[in-house]
Amino acid sequence: MPIAGAFPVLPTIFDERGAIDEGGLRRVIEWAIACGVDGLVFPGLASEYDQLSLDERLHLIGVVGELTRDRVAFVAGCGGQSDAESAALIQAAGKAGAAAAMVVTPARHGDDPEALIGFYRMLGDAADVPVMLQNAPKPMGLGLSPEQILKLAAAAPAIRYVKEENQPCGQRITALLSAGADLDGVFGGAGGRYITDELARGATGTMPASELTDLHTRMIAAHRLGDWATVRTLFERMLPLLNFQAVFRWRLTKEVLRRRGLIASAYTRAPGPALDRWDLQELDEILAALEDLTGPLGAATLAA
């Protein structure tokens, strides 16, 4: 069954020493499911996937699969540092019951169309899991044009979905959908900062970060009801925090989840700017302005 809707990307939760806090990850998953998500994504860029060892990714894909099985769909991030790593990850995704395997266009294959076709065909042979081509911009991915994606998908039938993250995302989504490609869906990404444009153009769903999961699920529900005024209102209310998240990324996501009572530590392994006291003051004000939608901070608990 094709997947669609709100698919937040889960962060990897660490303790203050930088070790994985599996209990914290489990709490975030349970909260997200209680919010009404259609599915969850792990690991992605918002999960600090490039800071995880292969063994850590394989183990945590199994954990997420266990907690989501028969409850919500699971999209497993299966981009590896080599083709062999990607094959191992998609095999783990299959064992975990993943509905799809999200795989970024590998920069190591450059702009060689035949190498890319071979790579995605290899994934299809490695496991019976639909592939979601994550079209990330350079240098993370290859930033393929819609025409290149369509040719690649036609030559590698394991590709059933596309996650489009190149600018302008909306125009690229329109190009893919209007071409009548044999795909099961096209998702938006980019942290949910362009979600209204993406949905208006027919995007299948969205894959934002997870700190506002409750509001993203409400937005998708309103979209399905044709209540565009509510979609627009929720987006405009969230936008200050989404813009803040674009700068501080996983640090912002984890700080909000910590303040919401879901995790004990906002520790990150990935490099990037830290929140100073002025940033924290700005975050206080942004979150206070959202309390009529989210409830007071600490409404969730750290209970096991």
Secondary structure as UniProt FT lines:
FT   STRAND          5..6
FT   TURN            16..17
FT   HELIX           22..35
FT   STRAND          39..42
FT   HELIX           45..47
FT   HELIX           49..51
FT   HELIX           54..68
FT   TURN            69..71
FT   STRAND          73..77
FT   HELIX           83..95
FT   TURN            96..97
FT   STRAND          100..104
FT   HELIX           107..109
FT   TURN            110..111
FT   HELIX           113..126
FT   STRAND          131..135
FT   TURN            138..140
FT   HELIX           146..155
FT   TURN            157..158
FT   STRAND          159..164
FT   HELIX           169..178
FT   TURN            179..180
FT   STRAND          185..188
FT   HELIX           190..192
FT   TURN            193..194
FT   HELIX           195..200
FT   TURN            201..202
FT   STRAND          205..206
FT   TURN            211..212
FT   HELIX           213..224
FT   TURN            225..226
FT   HELIX           228..248
FT   HELIX           250..259
FT   TURN            260..261
FT   HELIX           277..289
FT   HELIX           291..294
FT   TURN            297..298
//
